């Protein structure tokens, strides 16, 4: 169920949820230049804790034969999340 209030961004949840789950939102529109590069606005870099030299993992989601969504994640955070998810599975397989 989608709930919308006057003061809050769009949220998704189920009836009886005590706290709605925050929804993704458009933070900025960026332009792809002739070299295929984009500039992330300073406000977004600051909010995401990004600094010069940080590595980002580009995750592509496909719909049919086309990419429908691109997501950027700090590479070290992505690696840590993968270790947290896959570590217990790897341990179970080696036991």
C-alpha positions as CSV (number, residue, x, y, z in Angstrom):
1,X,0.0,0.0,0.0
2,X,1.3,3.5,-0.9
3,X,0.7,6.2,1.7
4,X,1.3,9.8,1.1
5,X,1.0,12.6,3.7
6,X,1.2,16.3,3.2
7,X,4.4,16.6,5.2
8,X,6.3,13.4,4.3
9,X,7.6,11.9,1.1
10,X,5.9,9.0,-0.5
11,X,6.3,5.8,1.6
12,X,5.4,2.2,1.2
13,X,4.4,-0.2,3.9
14,X,1.5,-2.4,5.1
15,X,-1.4,-1.7,7.3
16,X,-0.4,-1.5,10.9
17,X,3.2,-0.5,10.3
18,X,4.4,1.7,13.2
19,X,6.9,3.5,11.1
20,X,6.7,3.7,7.3
21,X,9.7,2.7,5.2
22,X,11.4,5.7,3.5
23,X,11.1,5.7,-0.2
24,X,13.7,6.5,-2.8
25,X,13.6,10.0,-4.2
26,X,15.1,12.1,-6.9
27,X,18.0,14.0,-5.3
28,X,19.3,15.8,-8.4
29,X,19.3,15.6,-12.2
30,X,22.7,15.2,-13.8
31,X,23.9,15.5,-17.4
32,X,26.1,12.9,-19.2
33,X,28.8,14.8,-21.1
34,X,30.3,13.9,-24.4
35,X,33.0,11.8,-22.7
36,X,30.3,9.8,-20.8
37,X,31.0,11.5,-17.5
38,X,28.7,12.9,-14.9
39,X,29.2,15.4,-12.1
40,X,27.6,14.6,-8.8
41,X,26.5,17.8,-7.1
42,X,28.5,18.8,-4.0
43,X,25.4,18.6,-1.8
44,X,24.9,14.9,-2.8
45,X,28.6,14.1,-2.4
46,X,28.6,15.6,1.1
47,X,25.3,13.8,2.1
48,X,26.7,10.5,0.8
49,X,30.1,11.0,2.4
50,X,31.9,10.9,-0.9
51,X,35.3,12.4,-1.5
52,X,37.8,12.6,-4.4
53,X,39.3,9.2,-5.1
54,X,36.4,7.1,-3.6
55,X,35.6,4.0,-5.6
56,X,31.9,3.5,-6.5
57,X,30.3,0.2,-7.5
58,X,27.9,0.6,-10.4
59,X,25.0,-1.8,-10.1
60,X,22.8,-2.2,-13.2
61,X,19.2,-3.6,-13.0
62,X,17.9,-5.0,-16.3
63,X,14.3,-5.2,-17.5
64,X,14.1,-7.4,-20.6
65,X,17.1,-6.6,-22.7
66,X,17.6,-3.1,-21.4
67,X,19.1,-1.6,-18.3
68,X,16.3,0.1,-16.4
69,X,18.1,1.4,-13.4
70,X,21.7,2.3,-12.4
71,X,22.7,2.5,-8.7
72,X,26.0,3.8,-7.3
73,X,27.3,2.4,-4.0
74,X,30.6,3.2,-2.2
75,X,32.7,0.2,-3.1
76,X,33.9,-0.4,0.5
77,X,30.3,-0.4,1.8
78,X,29.2,-2.7,-1.0
79,X,32.1,-5.1,-0.2
80,X,31.2,-5.1,3.5
81,X,27.5,-5.8,2.8
82,X,28.5,-8.7,0.5
83,X,30.8,-10.1,3.3
84,X,28.0,-9.8,5.8
85,X,25.5,-11.6,3.5
86,X,27.8,-14.2,2.1
87,X,30.0,-14.9,5.0
88,X,27.5,-17.1,6.9
89,X,26.7,-19.0,3.7
90,X,30.4,-19.7,2.9
91,X,30.9,-20.8,6.5
92,X,28.0,-23.3,6.3
93,X,29.4,-24.7,3.0
94,X,32.8,-25.3,4.5
95,X,31.5,-27.1,7.6
